[in-house]
Amino acid sequence: MRRRTKVIGLVLLLGLATGATMLVQTVRSGLGTQHGPPLAEVVLARALRRLAVPSDLRGRKNPVPLTSEVLAEGQAHFADHCAVCHGNDGKGQTAMGPNFYPPVPDMTLQETQSRSDGELFATIENGIRLTGMPAWGNGTAESAYGSWSLVHFIRRLPSLTPEEADEMRALNPKTRAQWEAEEEERRFLEGGEEPAAETPPAHSHH
């Protein structure tokens, strides 16, 4: 009980410090996101993020057994849903990643890897408010399986090779212009024959 009171007090103090810092920053530079969040805001956000994880998930181990098939599913799922912001290598150095507020984290680092399986699962399923992280879960067993598979792949990111990251490009979502360019290239390589029109596949969380 005493520990919980101290934690709440610390969060309140951090909240006041963050509020004062944000007020000063807003007065000086407006509400733009060109500059990263101040340290007090980062600390407060991390504390609130951990407290917001449902208690039954905080220390939970991944219930999906790790197999090569599950890891491959998680890798394909990551390439299809997550890489546009996080990058195939999980480092967040994409066109959009560094421009989020806060920036997309490097998931190969200890800040992410030290979180429990349950915390990672909760982030994927429930999202994080006031960031660019959406909630991918829909309450179904299929959705939960997909998220737990992603947790396995996130654990794999620190040892992912550049070659493996490059191979994931084939699984990344493509714009219509990219599909049309690939179709034109295929027609040229096949001698100019007119192939049946292909429709870009739909991407859904599974």
C-alpha positions as CSV (number, residue, x, y, z in Angstrom):
1,M,0.0,0.0,0.0
2,R,2.8,2.4,1.0
3,R,4.6,1.6,-2.3
4,R,1.5,2.3,-4.3
5,T,1.0,5.6,-2.5
6,K,4.6,6.6,-3.4
7,V,4.1,5.6,-7.0
8,I,1.0,7.7,-7.2
9,G,2.7,10.6,-5.6
10,L,5.6,10.4,-8.0
11,V,3.3,10.3,-10.9
12,L,1.5,13.3,-9.7
13,L,4.7,15.2,-9.2
14,L,5.9,14.2,-12.7
15,G,2.5,15.3,-14.0
16,L,2.9,18.8,-12.5
17,A,6.4,19.1,-13.8
18,T,5.4,17.9,-17.2
19,G,2.4,20.3,-17.2
20,A,4.6,23.2,-16.4
21,T,7.2,22.2,-18.9
22,M,4.6,21.8,-21.6
23,L,3.0,25.1,-20.8
24,V,6.3,26.9,-21.2
25,Q,7.1,25.0,-24.4
26,T,3.7,25.8,-25.8
27,V,4.0,29.5,-25.1
28,R,7.4,29.5,-26.7
29,S,6.8,27.4,-29.8
30,G,3.1,26.6,-30.1
31,L,1.7,23.1,-30.5
32,G,4.0,21.9,-33.2
33,T,5.7,18.5,-33.0
34,Q,9.0,19.4,-34.7
35,H,10.8,19.1,-31.3
36,G,10.8,15.9,-29.3
37,P,9.0,15.7,-25.9
38,P,10.9,17.0,-22.8
39,L,12.4,14.5,-20.4
40,A,9.7,15.0,-17.8
41,E,7.0,14.2,-20.4
42,V,8.9,11.1,-21.5
43,V,9.2,9.8,-17.9
44,L,5.5,10.5,-17.2
45,A,4.4,8.8,-20.4
46,R,6.4,5.7,-19.6
47,A,5.1,5.5,-16.1
48,L,1.5,5.9,-17.2
49,R,1.9,3.4,-20.0
50,R,3.0,0.7,-17.5
51,L,0.2,1.5,-15.1
52,A,-2.3,1.4,-18.0
53,V,-1.4,-2.2,-18.8
54,P,-4.2,-4.5,-17.5
55,S,-3.0,-6.2,-14.3
56,D,-3.7,-9.7,-15.6
57,L,-1.3,-9.0,-18.6
58,R,1.7,-7.2,-16.9
59,G,3.6,-10.3,-16.1
60,R,2.1,-12.7,-18.5
61,K,4.2,-15.0,-20.6
62,N,3.5,-15.5,-24.3
63,P,1.0,-18.4,-24.4
64,V,1.7,-19.2,-28.1
65,P,4.5,-21.7,-28.4
66,L,7.5,-20.4,-30.4
67,T,7.9,-22.4,-33.6
68,S,9.5,-21.6,-36.9
69,E,5.9,-21.4,-38.4
70,V,4.7,-18.9,-35.7
71,L,7.9,-16.8,-36.1
72,A,7.4,-16.7,-39.9
73,E,3.7,-15.6,-39.4
74,G,4.8,-12.9,-37.0
75,Q,7.5,-11.7,-39.4
76,A,5.0,-11.6,-42.3
77,H,2.4,-9.8,-40.1
78,F,5.0,-7.3,-39.0
79,A,6.1,-6.6,-42.6
80,D,2.5,-6.1,-43.7
81,H,1.1,-4.1,-40.7
82,C,4.0,-2.6,-38.7
83,A,7.0,-1.9,-41.0
84,V,5.5,1.2,-42.6
85,C,6.1,3.0,-39.3
86,H,8.6,0.8,-37.5
87,G,10.7,-0.4,-40.4
88,N,11.4,-4.0,-41.3
89,D,14.3,-4.0,-38.8
90,G,12.1,-2.5,-36.1
91,K,14.4,0.6,-35.7
92,G,11.8,3.1,-36.7
93,Q,13.9,4.9,-39.3
94,T,11.2,5.2,-41.9
95,A,9.7,8.2,-43.7
96,M,7.1,8.6,-40.9
97,G,8.7,7.1,-37.8
98,P,11.0,9.9,-36.6
99,N,8.2,12.5,-37.2
100,F,5.7,11.0,-34.8
101,Y,5.2,12.7,-31.4
102,P,6.8,10.9,-29.6
103,P,9.0,9.4,-32.4
104,V,8.6,5.7,-33.2
105,P,10.9,3.8,-30.8
106,D,13.8,1.6,-31.8
107,M,12.3,-1.8,-30.8
108,T,15.7,-3.5,-30.8
109,L,16.8,-1.5,-27.8
110,Q,16.3,-2.4,-24.1
111,E,13.5,0.1,-23.6
112,T,11.2,-2.2,-25.6
113,Q,12.9,-5.6,-25.1
114,S,12.8,-5.2,-21.3
115,R,9.0,-5.0,-21.3
116,S,7.1,-8.2,-20.5
117,D,5.4,-10.3,-23.1
118,G,2.1,-9.1,-21.7
119,E,3.0,-5.4,-21.9
120,L,4.0,-5.8,-25.6
121,F,0.8,-7.7,-26.3
122,A,-1.3,-5.0,-24.5
123,T,0.4,-2.3,-26.6
124,I,-0.4,-4.1,-29.9
125,E,-4.0,-5.0,-28.9
126,N,-5.0,-1.8,-27.2
127,G,-2.7,0.9,-28.7
128,I,-1.4,3.9,-26.9
129,R,-3.4,7.0,-26.5
130,L,-1.9,10.4,-27.7
131,T,0.6,8.6,-29.9
132,G,0.5,7.2,-33.4
133,M,0.2,3.6,-32.1
134,P,-3.3,2.3,-33.0
135,A,-5.2,-0.6,-31.3
136,W,-5.0,-3.6,-33.6
137,G,-7.1,-5.9,-31.4
138,N,-10.7,-6.7,-31.9
139,G,-11.3,-9.1,-29.0
140,T,-11.2,-12.3,-31.1
141,A,-9.0,-15.3,-30.5
142,E,-7.6,-14.8,-34.0
143,S,-6.6,-11.2,-33.3
144,A,-4.9,-12.3,-30.0
145,Y,-3.0,-15.1,-31.8
146,G,-1.7,-12.6,-34.3
147,S,-0.6,-10.2,-31.6
148,W,1.2,-12.9,-29.6
149,S,2.9,-14.0,-32.8
150,L,4.1,-10.4,-33.3
151,V,5.5,-10.5,-29.7
152,H,7.6,-13.4,-30.7
153,F,8.9,-11.6,-33.8
154,I,9.6,-8.4,-31.8
155,R,11.9,-10.5,-29.5
156,R,13.7,-11.6,-32.7
157,L,14.3,-8.1,-33.9
158,P,17.7,-7.5,-32.1
159,S,19.2,-10.4,-34.0
160,L,17.5,-9.9,-37.3
161,T,20.0,-9.8,-40.1
162,P,20.1,-7.1,-42.8
163,E,19.4,-9.8,-45.4
164,E,16.3,-11.0,-43.5
165,A,15.1,-7.4,-43.3
166,D,15.6,-7.0,-47.0
167,E,13.6,-10.2,-47.7
168,M,10.6,-8.6,-45.9
169,R,10.3,-5.9,-48.5
170,A,8.4,-8.4,-50.7
171,L,5.8,-8.5,-47.9
172,N,5.4,-4.8,-47.4
173,P,2.2,-3.1,-48.5
174,K,2.4,-1.5,-51.9
175,T,0.7,1.5,-53.4
176,R,-1.4,1.2,-56.6
177,A,1.5,3.0,-58.4
178,Q,3.9,0.3,-57.2
179,W,1.6,-2.5,-58.3
180,E,1.3,-0.9,-61.7
181,A,5.0,-0.5,-62.1
182,E,5.6,-4.1,-61.1
183,E,3.0,-5.2,-63.6
184,E,4.6,-3.2,-66.4
185,E,7.9,-4.8,-65.5
186,R,6.4,-8.3,-65.6
187,R,4.8,-7.6,-69.0
188,F,8.1,-6.4,-70.4
189,L,10.0,-9.5,-69.0
190,E,7.4,-11.8,-70.5
191,G,7.7,-10.3,-74.0
192,G,4.9,-7.8,-73.9
193,E,2.0,-10.3,-73.4
194,E,-1.1,-8.9,-71.9
195,P,-1.6,-10.7,-68.5
196,A,-4.9,-10.8,-66.6
197,A,-5.3,-7.7,-64.4
198,E,-4.2,-8.3,-60.8
199,T,-5.9,-6.7,-57.8
200,P,-3.8,-5.6,-54.9
201,P,-4.5,-7.8,-51.9
202,A,-6.4,-6.5,-48.9
203,H,-4.4,-6.2,-45.7
204,S,-6.1,-7.1,-42.5
205,H,-5.0,-7.9,-38.9
206,H,-5.0,-11.7,-38.4
